[in-house]
């Protein structure tokens, strides 16, 4: 359905998108996975016709976008990062306005509005002004705006960024429903778990270039996760960077490459984002690539001694419940333990939805207390969990 050939977009000397090419098949959910600043939003802007490429071409159903933009845009849905909502209007009024711009009218318009309100779980708030909505509800309505006219393909640019676990679960369920109905979706994210759970195929993008493409399983087979060492802790960023760069040279690390990332935006990705799950909500993360497995423990200890950071302990619980069912309780747990980093990541196991919950803290007692409460919560919901202590 989409064919992209050699797209380039420049801003002065910066090549924000640097010659990318890919194809997306009809009915496919195709992911663009990469860190902030990788070129994902610029690429989506060119696919939607909001930006003209400096080089390259975009085809939709064999028709070049630039040759018939109005006809092609009418068949696309856009879900931008920034919400396109009128705060003083109700959810229904926002949807009626945007549906009217796409030419819907009468009973067809009313049916389309009702359909997407139900899809995103906002039927009960349809008459309320958007200014009374939470951030997660606004994100869900923003998704509905891109779907109200029944597009053949939808461009979704990080639709879950900056929202609570329950709203995130609702949006992911809606995306699954859209693709199950046969709609083609291009979905950008910097969350590995979203790409793994949702996407049929994934393109890894960084610095405006596609580094790899395939299913998540194919990408994992290409890059051995055992060659990636992640050292996490409460480091002072610039001081730690200077001390590391002053003490280690590439040759001394078997030509390993070192990149340090400042979260909460997510762990910075070395060589390939598939190698590192973005489960760290606070602190600083060092990622070293190319270190032999047998030497990883030695290097991890050496880095902590060198930069003076306090290591974070980590526990991961895999539960047999969908994320939406545990979102409220998990959010309450996060409020009771603000000093414990927490993340929830949905995935599919044997055709059933499950969730991976990550707890991280430098205080072992607090980590144990939060884990005990999480165990009790999962049991009260009728779920089962398996713990994997990783730190």
Residue pairs with C-beta under 8 A, 6 or more apart in sequence:
1 24
1 25
1 26
1 28
1 60
1 61
1 152
1 153
1 184
2 22
2 23
2 24
2 30
2 47
2 58
2 59
2 60
2 153
2 184
2 186
3 23
3 24
3 58
3 59
3 62
4 20
4 21
4 22
4 23
4 47
4 56
4 57
4 58
4 59
5 21
5 56
5 57
5 58
5 59
6 19
6 20
6 21
6 55
6 56
6 57
7 17
7 19
7 20
7 21
7 43
7 46
7 53
7 55
7 56
7 57
7 58
8 15
8 17
8 18
8 19
8 53
8 54
8 55
8 56
9 15
9 16
9 17
9 39
9 42
9 46
9 51
9 53
9 54
9 208
10 16
10 54
15 208
16 39
16 42
16 208
17 39
17 42
17 43
17 46
17 53
17 208
18 39
18 207
18 208
18 209
19 55
19 56
19 208
19 209
20 39
20 43
20 56
20 203
20 205
20 208
20 209
20 210
21 56
21 210
22 30
22 203
22 210
22 213
24 30
24 184
24 186
25 184
26 184
27 179
27 182
27 183
27 184
28 184
28 185
28 200
28 201
29 175
29 179
29 184
29 185
29 187
29 198
29 199
29 200
30 184
30 185
30 186
30 187
30 199
30 200
30 201
30 202
30 203
31 186
31 187
31 188
31 189
31 194
31 195
31 198
31 199
31 201
31 202
31 203
32 40
32 43
32 44
32 186
32 187
32 188
32 189
32 202
32 203
32 205
33 188
33 189
33 190
33 192
33 195
33 202
33 203
33 204
33 205
33 273
33 274
34 40
34 190
34 204
34 205
34 206
34 269
34 273
35 190
35 206
35 261
35 265
35 266
35 268
35 269
35 273
36 190
36 265
36 266
38 190
38 205
38 206
38 207
38 208
39 205
39 206
39 207
39 208
39 209
40 157
40 158
40 188
40 205
41 81
41 157
41 158
41 188
42 51
42 208
43 188
43 205
44 155
44 157
44 186
44 188
45 51
46 52
46 53
46 58
47 58
47 65
47 155
47 186
48 73
48 76
48 78
48 155
49 65
49 69
49 72
49 73
52 66
57 64
57 65
57 66
58 64
58 65
58 66
59 65
60 72
60 75
60 76
60 153
63 71
63 72
65 72
74 102
74 103
74 149
75 151
75 152
75 153
76 151
76 152
76 153
76 154
76 155
77 146
77 147
77 149
77 151
77 153
77 154
77 155
78 146
78 154
78 155
79 142
79 143
79 145
79 146
79 147
79 154
79 155
79 156
79 157
79 159
80 142
80 157
81 157
81 158
81 161
83 138
83 139
83 141
83 142
84 98
84 142
84 145
85 94
85 130
85 138
85 141
85 142
85 145
86 93
86 94
86 97
86 130
87 129
87 130
87 131
88 129
88 130
88 131
89 97
89 129
89 130
90 126
90 127
90 128
90 129
90 130
91 117
91 122
91 125
91 126
91 127
91 128
91 130
91 133
91 141
91 144
92 113
92 117
92 126
92 127
94 130
94 141
94 145
95 112
95 113
95 116
95 117
95 141
95 144
95 145
95 148
96 109
96 113
98 145
98 148
98 149
99 109
99 112
99 113
99 148
99 149
100 109
102 148
102 149
103 149
104 112
104 148
104 149
112 148
112 149
112 150
113 148
114 123
116 144
116 147
116 148
117 123
117 126
117 144
119 144
119 147
119 174
119 177
119 178
120 140
120 141
120 143
120 144
120 170
120 171
120 174
121 140
121 170
121 174
122 137
122 140
122 141
122 144
125 133
125 137
130 138
130 141
133 141
134 164
134 167
135 162
135 163
135 164
135 167
136 163
136 164
136 166
136 167
136 168
136 170
137 167
139 159
139 160
139 163
139 167
139 171
140 167
140 170
140 171
140 174
142 159
143 156
143 159
143 171
143 174
143 175
146 154
146 155
146 156
147 154
147 178
151 183
152 183
152 184
153 183
153 184
153 185
153 186
154 178
154 183
154 184
154 185
154 186
155 185
155 186
156 175
156 185
156 186
156 187
156 188
157 188
158 188
158 189
158 190
159 171
159 175
159 187
160 167
160 168
160 171
160 172
160 189
160 191
160 194
163 171
164 327
164 331
165 323
165 327
165 330
165 331
165 344
166 324
166 327
166 328
166 331
168 323
168 327
169 322
169 323
169 324
169 327
169 346
170 324
172 194
172 197
172 198
172 323
172 346
173 324
175 185
175 187
175 198
176 198
178 185
179 185
179 198
187 194
187 195
187 198
187 199
189 195
190 265
190 266
190 273
190 278
191 266
191 278
191 345
192 273
192 274
192 276
192 277
192 278
193 277
193 278
193 279
193 345
193 346
193 347
193 356
194 345
195 202
195 216
196 216
196 347
197 345
197 346
197 347
197 348
199 216
200 215
201 213
201 214
201 215
202 213
202 214
202 215
202 216
202 219
202 274
203 210
203 212
203 213
204 210
204 211
204 212
204 213
204 219
204 272
204 273
204 274
205 211
206 269
206 273
211 271
211 272
212 219
212 222
212 223
212 272
212 274
214 222
216 274
219 272
219 274
220 274
222 272
223 271
223 272
223 274
223 275
225 275
226 293
227 275
227 289
227 290
227 291
227 292
227 293
228 270
228 275
228 276
228 287
228 288
228 289
229 287
229 288
229 291
229 296
229 299
229 300
230 267
230 276
230 285
230 286
230 287
230 288
231 285
231 286
231 288
231 299
231 300
231 303
231 304
231 311
232 280
232 283
232 284
232 285
232 286
232 311
232 312
232 314
232 360
232 391
233 283
233 284
233 304
233 307
233 309
233 310
233 311
233 312
233 362
234 283
234 284
234 309
234 310
234 312
234 362
235 283
235 284
235 286
235 307
235 308
235 309
236 307
237 260
237 262
237 284
239 307
240 260
240 284
240 286
240 307
240 308
240 309
241 260
243 306
243 307
244 258
244 260
244 286
244 303
244 306
244 307
245 258
247 306
248 258
250 256
250 257
253 288
253 290
253 291
253 299
254 290
254 291
254 292
254 295
255 290
256 288
256 289
256 290
256 291
257 270
257 271
257 288
257 289
257 290
258 270
258 286
258 287
258 288
259 268
259 269
259 270
259 286
259 287
260 268
260 284
260 285
260 286
260 287
261 267
261 268
261 284
261 285
261 286
261 287
262 268
262 284
263 280
263 281
263 282
263 283
263 284
263 285
264 280
264 281
264 282
266 278
266 280
267 276
267 277
267 278
267 280
267 285
267 287
268 285
268 287
269 275
269 276
269 287
270 276
270 287
270 288
270 289
271 289
275 287
275 289
276 287
277 345
279 343
279 345
279 358
279 360
280 341
280 343
280 360
281 341
281 342
281 343
281 360
282 341
283 312
283 341
283 360
284 309
286 303
288 299
291 299
303 309
304 310
304 311
310 362
311 362
311 391
312 341
312 360
312 361
312 362
312 391
313 360
313 361
313 362
313 364
313 367
313 389
313 391
314 358
314 359
314 360
314 389
314 390
314 391
315 358
315 359
315 360
315 367
315 371
315 387
315 388
315 389
315 390
315 391
316 356
316 357
316 358
316 359
316 387
316 388
316 389
316 390
317 356
317 357
317 359
317 371
317 374
317 375
317 378
317 385
317 386
317 387
317 388
318 354
318 355
318 356
318 357
318 385
318 386
318 388
319 326
319 354
319 355
319 356
319 357
319 378
319 383
319 384
319 385
320 349
320 352
320 354
320 383
320 384
320 385
321 353
321 354
321 355
321 378
321 381
321 382
321 383
322 346
322 353
322 354
322 355
323 344
323 345
323 346
323 353
323 355
325 381
325 383
326 344
326 355
326 357
326 377
326 378
326 381
326 383
327 344
329 377
329 381
330 342
330 344
330 357
330 374
330 377
333 342
333 370
333 373
333 374
333 377
334 340
334 342
336 370
336 373
337 366
337 369
337 370
339 361
339 363
339 366
340 359
340 360
340 361
340 363
340 366
340 367
340 370
341 358
341 359
341 360
341 361
342 357
342 358
342 359
342 360
342 370
343 357
343 358
344 355
344 356
344 357
344 358
345 355
345 356
345 357
345 358
346 353
346 354
346 355
346 356
347 353
347 354
347 355
347 356
348 354
357 374
357 385
359 367
359 370
359 371
359 374
360 367
360 391
361 367
361 370
371 387
374 385
375 385
378 384
378 385
